[in-house]
Amino acid sequence: MSTSLPSSSAARRSRTIDVRVQRSAASIEYADDTCSSREGRFASPSAAARFAVSHAAGLDWPDITVTITHTPVSDGADDVCVSGTAGEIACALAAIPAYSAGIRTARIPAPGYLHAAVDEVALPIQGQGGVGPDGGVSAEAGVDVRVLSTRPDPLPNSTLPLGQWAPDLAHRLAHDLARSITERSGQRTPATVTYLPDQGRYEITHPAPVSDTDAAAVVRYIRITRLRANLAALDPVADADCAVGAAAELHVLESYSRRVPSTDDRTVR
């Protein structure tokens, strides 16, 4: 009887990724509820990153810590811990190649004022019998309406579906809602309405407001990606001085919200 060691590819497939999303220790002391942390186990970095950002945004707290660890433990090179707002966490993880693909597909809440705009515009129209099966509109005859709240890359966008409407009411809803969103958001860029006949859908697109903290995180993300591209193009000998300076700046930017996870206490910031 003979035995053989599992291949390296099989070992990689058997690894799992544990994610913990929580408010910082100081924040938990003042929390009014018990929903201060979320945990999950995943097979792929993309799924882990998507869970991390989705739940960080759901906590709606300015000081969150996300810890990602791999099992079985290797040298810890794949493990990461990031802290800050949900936007800072999204940018920090997006800057790590293994996790970047899952960030843009994360589900995060739409801006709060959007729900107020929908109530203001949709409820009077809904009273005319325009929504879905309950309003007498079949799925084939109805027109879908949804709102897309966009954010600068790599922050995820948000989609708010509003259901099926009779064609004339869908047209009215989309344009009235676009005007209300523009007024409520205070954005210089107005909400726009696009009709997609092949998909039977009106799509209202508007830029979601981004805090100064998250905007700064986006700038750091862009600078990190550019520095990496520059370093890859530099000659290690001829451009040694330039490479040292770029590498030092890159290290500072990467460490802004990222630290090495503690093996003793994964929740310590």
C-alpha positions in Angstrom: 0.0 0.0 0.0 1.4 3.4 -0.9 0.3 6.9 0.1 1.0 10.2 -1.6 0.8 13.8 -0.3 -2.0 16.0 -1.7 -1.0 18.2 -4.6 -0.5 21.9 -4.0 -3.6 22.7 -6.1 -5.7 20.3 -3.9 -4.3 21.9 -0.8 -5.3 25.4 -2.1 -8.8 24.1 -2.9 -9.2 22.7 0.7 -8.4 26.1 2.3 -11.1 28.1 3.8 -11.3 31.9 4.5 -12.8 33.2 7.8 -14.1 36.7 7.9 -15.0 38.7 10.9 -16.6 42.1 10.6 -17.1 44.1 13.9 -17.3 47.5 15.4 -14.1 48.6 17.2 -13.7 47.7 20.8 -14.4 51.3 21.9 -17.5 51.5 19.7 -19.0 48.3 21.0 -19.1 49.7 24.6 -21.5 52.4 23.4 -23.6 50.4 21.0 -27.3 50.2 21.6 -27.8 46.8 20.1 -26.1 43.4 20.0 -25.6 43.4 16.2 -22.0 44.6 16.4 -20.3 41.8 14.6 -20.7 39.3 11.7 -18.7 36.2 10.9 -18.6 33.9 7.8 -16.5 31.2 6.2 -15.9 31.1 2.5 -14.0 29.2 -0.2 -12.9 32.1 -2.3 -11.3 35.5 -1.6 -13.9 37.2 -3.8 -16.8 35.9 -1.7 -14.9 36.8 1.5 -14.4 40.3 0.3 -18.0 40.7 -0.8 -19.2 39.6 2.6 -16.8 41.9 4.4 -17.8 45.0 2.6 -21.5 44.3 2.5 -21.7 43.7 6.3 -19.4 46.6 7.1 -21.8 48.9 5.2 -24.7 47.3 7.0 -23.3 48.1 10.4 -23.5 51.8 9.5 -20.6 52.7 11.9 -17.6 54.9 11.3 -15.1 52.7 13.0 -15.2 49.0 11.8 -12.5 46.3 11.8 -12.5 43.5 9.2 -10.2 40.5 9.8 -9.6 37.9 7.1 -7.7 34.7 8.0 -7.0 31.6 6.0 -7.2 28.0 7.3 -5.0 26.0 7.5 -2.6 28.8 8.5 0.4 29.1 6.2 2.8 32.0 6.7 0.0 34.5 7.2 0.8 36.3 4.0 -2.7 36.0 2.8 -4.3 37.2 6.0 -5.3 40.8 6.4 -6.9 43.2 8.9 -8.3 46.6 7.8 -10.0 49.2 9.9 -12.0 52.4 9.3 -15.3 53.3 7.6 -17.0 50.8 5.2 -15.6 52.9 2.3 -12.1 52.8 3.7 -12.4 49.0 4.1 -13.6 48.6 0.5 -10.7 50.6 -0.9 -8.1 48.8 1.3 -9.4 45.4 0.2 -9.7 46.5 -3.4 -6.0 47.3 -3.4 -5.2 43.7 -2.6 -5.3 41.7 -5.8 -6.7 38.5 -4.1 -9.8 40.4 -2.8 -10.4 43.1 -5.4 -12.9 41.2 -7.6 -15.4 40.8 -4.8 -15.5 44.5 -3.8 -17.5 45.9 -6.7 -20.3 43.3 -6.3 -20.8 43.9 -2.6 -24.4 44.9 -1.7 -24.5 48.1 0.3 -27.5 50.2 1.3 -28.8 53.0 -1.0 -28.6 56.5 0.4 -31.2 57.3 3.0 -32.7 60.2 1.2 -33.5 57.9 -1.7 -36.2 56.1 0.3 -37.8 59.4 1.2 -37.9 60.4 -2.5 -39.4 57.0 -3.4 -42.2 57.4 -0.8 -42.9 61.0 -1.9 -43.2 60.1 -5.6 -44.2 56.4 -5.7 -47.0 56.2 -3.2 -49.4 58.6 -5.0 -48.8 56.8 -8.2 -49.1 53.4 -6.6 -52.6 54.4 -5.4 -53.6 54.4 -9.1 -53.1 50.7 -9.3 -49.7 50.6 -11.0 -47.6 48.0 -9.3 -47.1 44.3 -10.2 -49.7 41.6 -9.9 -51.5 43.3 -7.1 -52.1 46.3 -9.4 -53.4 44.2 -12.2 -50.3 44.4 -14.3 -48.8 41.1 -15.6 -45.1 40.5 -15.6 -45.2 40.5 -19.4 -46.9 43.8 -19.7 -45.2 45.5 -16.7 -42.1 47.7 -17.0 -39.5 47.3 -14.3 -38.2 50.5 -12.6 -35.0 50.6 -10.5 -32.6 53.2 -9.1 -28.8 52.9 -9.5 -26.7 54.9 -7.0 -23.2 55.2 -8.4 -20.0 55.7 -6.5 -16.4 56.3 -7.6 -14.4 53.1 -8.2 -13.7 50.9 -6.3 -16.6 51.7 -4.0 -19.7 49.5 -4.8 -22.8 50.9 -6.4 -26.3 50.4 -4.9 -29.4 49.2 -6.7 -32.9 49.8 -5.4 -35.6 47.9 -7.3 -39.1 49.4 -7.4 -41.0 46.6 -9.1 -43.2 46.3 -12.1 -45.4 49.2 -13.3 -47.8 49.8 -16.1 -45.9 51.4 -19.0 -47.4 54.9 -18.7 -47.0 54.9 -14.9 -43.4 53.6 -15.1 -42.5 56.5 -17.4 -44.1 59.0 -15.0 -42.5 57.4 -11.9 -39.0 57.3 -13.4 -39.0 61.0 -14.5 -40.7 62.3 -11.4 -38.4 60.3 -9.1 -35.3 61.5 -11.0 -36.3 65.1 -10.3 -37.0 64.4 -6.6 -33.7 62.6 -6.2 -31.8 65.5 -7.7 -33.5 67.9 -5.3 -33.0 65.8 -2.2 -29.4 64.8 -2.9 -28.1 68.3 -3.4 -25.8 67.0 -6.1 -24.7 69.2 -9.0 -25.0 66.2 -11.3 -28.8 65.5 -11.8 -30.3 62.0 -11.8 -30.8 60.7 -15.3 -33.4 58.3 -16.7 -32.6 55.6 -19.3 -35.2 53.3 -20.9 -33.9 49.9 -21.8 -36.6 48.4 -24.2 -34.8 45.1 -24.6 -34.9 44.6 -20.9 -38.3 46.2 -20.3 -36.8 48.6 -17.7 -36.4 52.2 -16.7 -33.1 52.8 -14.9 -32.6 56.0 -12.9 -29.0 56.7 -12.3 -27.6 59.2 -9.9 -24.3 59.8 -8.1 -24.5 58.9 -4.4 -22.8 61.3 -2.0 -19.4 60.1 -0.7 -18.0 61.4 2.6 -14.6 63.2 2.7 -13.1 60.2 4.5 -14.2 57.8 1.8 -13.2 60.2 -1.0 -9.7 60.3 0.5 -9.7 56.5 0.6 -10.5 56.4 -3.1 -7.6 58.8 -3.8 -5.3 56.5 -1.8 -6.5 53.5 -3.8 -5.8 55.2 -7.1 -2.3 56.2 -5.9 -1.5 52.7 -4.8 -2.5 51.2 -8.1 -0.4 53.8 -10.0 2.6 53.3 -7.8 2.5 49.5 -8.3 2.3 50.0 -12.1 5.2 52.4 -11.9 7.3 50.1 -9.8 6.7 47.2 -12.2 7.9 49.3 -15.1 11.1 50.5 -13.4 14.5 49.0 -13.9 15.7 47.7 -10.5 19.3 48.9 -11.2 19.0 52.0 -13.4 16.0 53.3 -11.5 17.0 52.2 -8.1 16.7 55.5 -6.4 13.3 56.2 -7.8 12.1 52.7 -6.9 13.1 53.1 -3.3 11.1 56.3 -3.0 8.1 54.8 -4.7 8.2 51.7 -2.6 8.4 53.8 0.6 5.4 55.8 -0.4 3.5 52.7 -1.3 4.2 51.1 2.1 2.8 54.2 3.9 -0.3 54.2 1.8 -0.9 50.5 2.2 -0.5 50.7 5.9 -2.9 53.5 6.4 -5.9 51.3 7.2 -4.2 47.9 7.0 -2.3 46.0 9.7 -1.1 42.4 10.3 -3.7 40.4 12.2 -2.8 39.3 15.7 -2.8 35.5 16.2 -3.7 36.0 19.8 -6.6 38.5 19.5 -8.0 39.1 16.0 -10.2 41.9 17.3 -7.5 44.3 18.5 -7.0 47.4 16.4 
